[in-house]
């Protein structure tokens, strides 16, 4: 499992990630509102402005204060990710 830091020490499983998008468009704002109603929204901004919306394959949506480009760069970088071997558990 590869974990990606999305700010404030919060991590997401890179293998479950579907998309990282900007929160500015109307369709993304509707997705956020729908997830709030369903209870599948995870707010990892700690009160800061949302700059990236991360859509997971489990239909959860994660809000991050990092730019979408920063999250995408961290997906490709080993520096800000953590590899964990699940066979050791």
C-alpha positions as CSV (number, residue, x, y, z in Angstrom):
1,X,0.0,0.0,0.0
2,X,1.4,3.4,-1.0
3,X,0.2,6.3,1.2
4,X,0.4,9.9,0.0
5,X,0.6,12.9,2.3
6,X,-2.2,15.3,1.5
7,X,-1.3,17.9,4.2
8,X,-1.3,18.2,8.0
9,X,-0.1,14.6,8.3
10,X,-3.2,13.2,6.6
11,X,-2.6,10.3,4.2
12,X,-4.6,8.6,1.5
13,X,-4.1,5.2,-0.1
14,X,-2.7,6.0,-3.6
15,X,-4.1,2.7,-5.0
16,X,-7.7,3.8,-4.2
17,X,-7.4,7.2,-5.8
18,X,-9.4,7.9,-8.9
19,X,-8.9,11.7,-9.5
20,X,-7.5,14.8,-8.1
21,X,-9.4,17.9,-9.3
22,X,-9.8,21.6,-8.6
23,X,-12.9,22.6,-6.5
24,X,-13.8,25.5,-8.7
25,X,-16.2,24.0,-11.2
26,X,-19.9,23.6,-10.7
27,X,-20.0,19.8,-11.2
28,X,-17.3,19.3,-8.5
29,X,-19.2,21.6,-6.1
30,X,-22.3,19.5,-6.7
31,X,-20.3,16.3,-6.0
32,X,-19.1,17.8,-2.7
33,X,-22.6,18.7,-1.7
34,X,-23.9,15.3,-2.6
35,X,-21.2,13.6,-0.5
36,X,-21.9,15.9,2.4
37,X,-25.5,14.7,2.3
38,X,-24.5,11.0,2.0
39,X,-21.9,11.2,4.7
40,X,-19.0,10.3,2.4
41,X,-17.1,13.6,2.5
42,X,-13.8,13.7,4.4
43,X,-12.6,17.3,5.1
44,X,-8.8,17.2,5.6
45,X,-8.4,21.0,5.3
46,X,-8.4,21.8,9.0
47,X,-10.4,25.0,8.3
48,X,-8.4,26.2,5.5
49,X,-9.6,26.9,1.9
50,X,-10.1,23.8,-0.2
51,X,-7.7,23.7,-3.1
52,X,-8.0,20.1,-4.2
53,X,-10.8,17.5,-4.3
54,X,-9.6,13.9,-4.2
55,X,-12.1,11.3,-5.5
56,X,-11.6,7.8,-4.2
57,X,-12.9,4.5,-5.7
58,X,-15.0,3.9,-2.6
59,X,-17.2,6.9,-3.5
60,X,-15.5,9.0,-0.7
61,X,-14.4,12.5,-1.5
62,X,-11.5,14.0,0.4
63,X,-10.9,17.8,0.6
64,X,-7.3,19.1,0.9
65,X,-5.8,22.5,1.3
66,X,-2.9,21.6,-1.1
67,X,-3.1,22.5,-4.7
68,X,-4.2,19.7,-7.0
69,X,-0.9,19.9,-8.8
70,X,1.0,19.4,-5.5
71,X,-1.0,16.3,-4.7
72,X,-0.4,14.9,-8.2
73,X,3.3,15.6,-7.8
74,X,3.4,13.8,-4.5
75,X,1.8,10.8,-6.1
76,X,4.8,10.5,-8.4
77,X,7.4,11.4,-5.7
78,X,8.8,8.9,-3.2
79,X,9.8,11.8,-0.9
80,X,6.3,12.5,0.3
81,X,4.9,9.0,0.1
82,X,5.1,6.0,2.3
83,X,5.4,2.5,1.1
84,X,4.1,-0.2,3.5
85,X,4.3,-3.9,3.0
86,X,1.0,-5.4,4.0
87,X,2.5,-8.9,4.3
88,X,4.2,-8.0,7.5
89,X,0.9,-7.5,9.4
